[in-house]
Amino acid sequence: MRPTRSAVPLAAVAAAVALLVSGCGGGEDGDGKSGKIDGAEDAGKKSPSAESSSPGKEDAPGDFRTSDIELPDDVKLVFDWDQPSDPDKAAALDGAADYMRALMHGTVEQDPKDPVLVKHVVPLQSAQKFATTKVKLDVEKGYTVTGEERYYKSEVGDVTDQKLAEVSFCVDQSKFFSKKIKTGKVLRTEKSSSSYLYFTLVMQKPEESQQPWKARTFGAEEKAVKQCQEG
């Protein structure tokens, strides 16, 4: 089987994880996405994150453009998002960005229990199970990642009474590839409908203000060309 651009297909892993969490409190809604949780329906009431932050705020808490998660020089994650003016929405989007960075960090480190990844997930929920499963599969196949993955068309929902917010966005993997760790060979594939994914995360607000928002549930739709087309 030819590997996809992101080592192990993310949408396929999400579908498998949906089955794993069906008996673990996460549920499964039958369409390959993560199951719903209390408050997730309200968290889905979205408003576009279209307002930019004011100048000089680039290093402020809750800014997805900054992170202390380090990745190799040949792994570039591009977050083509606007910064929400609402502090909670900004922090939720920042948490979603760091979840994606942490997911890649786990693959690069070849460690399903990577401390960086653990820091950015809610324990025993589908976002953690998805990330752990994906990294384990990458390790088994001996794959890491290389190239540029772009995230765009973000939306952030209102924060619910349960301190949850839904973050959704498109993913362009057309310049993102698998790489064999032993040989360094890059497994390139042509751009296709499989290059586009649509992700939905439910983020959970921390009890302490200095802690990051953590990913609670994860859902993925593959071949999301219509949903993710631009222009």
N, C-alpha and C positions, 0 to 999 in steps of 0.2 A: 504494500500500500504506500502511495506517495504521501509524505508528510505535508501538511499545510504550512502556510507562512508562519503561524504561531506555534510551531513545534507540534503540539497535540491540538486538534480542533476544539476551540473553546466552546462552541455551541454544543458539540457532541458530549463534552465533559459535563456541561450544564444539565443536559438531558439525563445523563447517568446519575448525577448528584441528586436530581429531583426524585429519582427512585430511592436513593439512599436515605433521604431525609423524610420520606413519606411516613415513616413510623417513628420519627424523632422530633415531632413537634413542629416541623416545618411545613408538612403537607405537600400536595402535588396537584397541580391544576390540569394536568393532562396534555399540555401543549409544549412540554420541554422546558418550561420556565420554572423558577423556584416557587415553592408554595407560598401562600399568603400567610401573614401573621397578624396578630391583633394590631389595629391601627394602620395597616398597610393600605387599606382602601382609601382612608382619608389622606394618607401620605401621597397617594397618586394624584391628588388635585394639584396640577402643575401650573406654574407660571414661568414664562421664559426668563432665563438669566441674561437679560439683554442690557442691563445698565452697567456701565464701566465704573470701576473704582476711581476715586479722586487721585490726582497726581501725588507722588511721594508715598503711596501706600503699598508699594510692591513687596515690602518685607513685613507687612502687618500680619498678625495671626489670621488664619482662615484664608490665605491667599494661595490658590492652587499653582501659581507660577513659581513658587519657591518650595523647596523640600530638602530635608537632610538625608534622603535616601539616595545612595550613590549607585549608579549603574555603569557598566563598562562604556568606553568611548564609542564602541560600535553599536550600542543600543540607545536609540534616540526615541523618546516618547514626546510627541508634540500635542499639547493641549490647546487646540484652537477654540477656546471658550471665552466668553465675556465674564467679567467678575461681577457677581451680584452686589447690589448696594446693601441689602439686608445682611447683617452680620451672621445670623444663623444659617441662611442659605449659602453664604460665602464659605462658612466653616464646613457645611455638608458637602459642598462641591470640592473643597480642599481635601476632605477625607476620602471622597471617591477617587480623586486623582492619586492620592497616596496609596490607596488600595491597589490600583493598577500598577503603580511603581513597585509596590511590595510583592505583587504577584510575579512580576518579572524578576525581581531580586531573588525570590525563592528558586526560580528556574536557573538563574545564573549561578547561584550558590549550590544548586542541586540538593536542596534541603527542604523537605515538606514541613519541617518544624522550625524553619527559619525564624529567629526572634523578631526580625523586621516585619515579617508577614503576620506573626502572632499579635503584634502590637496594633495592627490595623483591622482586626476582625473581632466580631462578637463570638465567643466560644460556643461550639455546638450548634451553630446556625448554618444555613446553606451557603453563605458567602465563604465561611471558613472551609466547609466541606468541599466546595467547588475548587478553591485554591489548593487545598491539600491534595485532592485527587489529581488535579492537573499537573502539579509539580512532581508527584509520584510517577505519573505516566512519562513525563519528560525524562526523569532519572532512569526509568526502566529502559527507555529507548536510546538513552545516551545523547539527547538533544539539548542544546541551549538555543538562544535566539540572537539574531543580529538584524540590523537595519532600522528603519523608521516606521513607527506605528502612530497614526494620527487619530485624535479624538476630537469630535466636532458636533455641532447641533445639540448642545446640552440644554436640558431643562431641569429645573429644581422645583419640587413641590413645596407647599406650605408645611411648616412644622406642626405635627399633631400634638395632642395632649400627652401622648405616650412618648414624646420627644423623638419622633421619627420623621424623616423626610425622604421622599423618593427622588432619586437622581437618575436621569436617563440620558443617553448620548449614543452617537454613531461612532463606529470604528472603521478606519480604512487601513487594511493590512497589505495593500498592494506593493509596498516597499519593505515588507517585514518578512523575514525568512527563518527557517530552521537552520541550525548549524551542528554538524556532528562534532562532538567534543574531542573524540580520539584523533580525527584527521583534520579538523578545521574546515571541512568541505561545507560550503553553503549550498543548501538545497533550494534552488530558485524555482519558482513557478510563475506562470503567466497571470496577469491580471484578469479576473473573472468576477462573476456575481458572488463567488465565495469570498472575495476580498472584503466584503462589506457585512458588518455585524451591527446589531442594535442591542445595547446593554441596558439593563434596568437594575439599579441597586437601591435598597432601602438602607439608609444610613441612620445610625443611632447616636443621639447626642450624649456626651459624657456627663457624669455627675460632677466632675471637677473641670473648671473652665480651661485649665492649662492642658488638658488631655485632648487627643484628637477624636473627631467623630469616627466611628467604626462602622465597617460594612456588616450588615446583618443578613440580608437576603440578596441573592444574585439571580438574574434571569438573562438569557441571551436568545436572540433570534438571528438565524443565519440567512445569508443571501438577501440581506435587507436593502436591495438596490433602490426600490421605490421609496422606501422610508428615508433613505440616507442620501438621495440625489440632491444636488445643489443647483442653484441658479433658478 
